[in-house]
Amino acid sequence: MRQADVSIVIATLNVARDLERTIKNICEQFDDCVEILIVDGGSTDGTSTVLEKYRERIQWKISEPDKGIYDAWNKAIPHAVGRWICFLGAGDSFASSHTLADIRPYLREAESKKLPVVYGRTFLVNNRGERLYCYGEPWPDIKDTWLKSGYGLCHTGLFHHISIFKERRFDSSFRIAGDYEFLLPELLRHEALFINIDVATWQVGGVSTVPNRRLQTLRELARARGKHGLKERNLKWYFEFAKAVVKIIILTILGDRVGSNLTNLFRRLTGRAAIKME
């Protein structure tokens, strides 16, 4: 393999099947200027077998307990040799086998303009692979919303220039919104480059998509804003907090199954795919 242009970091714990699917997807990319770094939190399932199976394609790996996803990412960063770093979760996939090849010219463009972040469209999918929601619009259209509320960017399929890690790391005291906190000071000073490409998919059921974690996410978003001298809460924040509380109340009263069925009925009536969590 030539010098890596992109380092892909995957944090994983006891999801061997999902991990293998993600590694296989990366290996199928036409662009070979990519390295894979695996941070395993000490899995006790078949993860070690998967890592051995792909050992020739994995440039660096570690398996030991960690303090969460951001602590895991921090462990990998010093070992990354690519000029850009992308963080995927086990089960995430690039949208096609030529995604990284298509993105390469835009990474060069961003580097020439000294832009720290490149991103495209990413899709939340259910367990059948049906697309539930799309993240990714031009930066001028979402900049204000993202700075105020964290909405609009998804770390899956987002490329960070290696230079922004020289002096900072992820704050591992955050459990869900550490990627927002990390990027906030960068994107207060610089623009991000949006590319009109389907970049990646990520599965419902991750730590940030579980309903009862939504309130924690919102609290962490507020803390991140306060940490960097911004107003912690605004009307958008209060609206989203109220929505999360209502959803939790409905699920508590009706139960997960009935609540999920009502949610999926509404999604179908509005022409969207159902969410099926297994």
Sequence and secondary structure as in RCSB ss.txt:
>XXXX:A:sequence
MRQADVSIVIATLNVARDLERTIKNICEQFDDCVEILIVDGGSTDGTSTVLEKYRERIQWKISEPDKGIYDAWNK
AIPHAVGRWICFLGAGDSFASSHTLADIRPYLREAESKKLPVVYGRTFLVNNRGERLYCYGEPWPDIKDTWLKSG
YGLCHTGLFHHISIFKERRFDSSFRIAGDYEFLLPELLRHEALFINIDVATWQVGGVSTVPNRRLQTLRELARAR
GKHGLKERNLKWYFEFAKAVVKIIILTILGDRVGSNLTNLFRRLTGRAAIKME
>XXXX:A:secstr
  S SEEEEEEESS HHHHHHHHHHHHT S   EEEEEEE    SSHHHHHHHTTTTEEEEEES  SSHHHHHHH
HGGG  SSEEEEEETT EESSTTHHHHHHHHHHHHHHTT SEEEEEEEEE TT  EEEEE   HHHHHHHHHHHS
TT  STTEEEEGGGGSS    TT SSSHHHHHHHHHHHHS  EEEEEEEEEEETTSTTTSGGGHHHHHHHHHHHH
HHTTS S  HHHHHHHHHHHHHHHHHHHHHHHHHHHHHHHHHHHTT       
